[in-house]
């Protein structure tokens, strides 16, 4: 059920990853088990100039954007999504690129092709559960699809 008003728990956000390194074909998308936290950073490129007709005031125009989604949780051996992300730890080039689909509580979706950089890979205290964390950094313009009523 899509949430159309009010507050909601963060777990209502859902992430699926393309385990074939593709474009997000539904049959290749799986959830990544045991992820606990995510954050989103949007970087903007802003061009500035100071034309004489603005009496010293700066003009600005957004000329570019990028997005990074950072996800962290626990390593879950045998889960297809978790195993796939783990397998990317030492990959480079196009082998480290795939598609992530983020479904918002409203039902809207962000489909993002990006580079996966594994940032935590099975290390930790002897009594801790092994971590798995990664960043997916946009490679090109993501597609945002509004929820349908």
VENPEZI-V521537 format. One record per run of one state. SS is the DSSP state (~ for helix, > for strand, _ for the rest). FROM is the first residue (numbers start at 1). LEN is the number of residues. If there is no record, write none. Layout:
SS:FROM:LEN
SS:FROM:LEN
This chain:
_:1:9
~:10:3
_:13:1
>:14:5
_:19:7
~:26:3
>:29:3
_:32:3
>:35:15
_:50:2
~:52:3
_:55:4
>:59:16
_:75:5
~:80:8
_:88:5
~:93:4
>:97:7
_:104:5
>:109:13
_:122:9
>:131:8
_:139:4
>:143:3
_:146:4
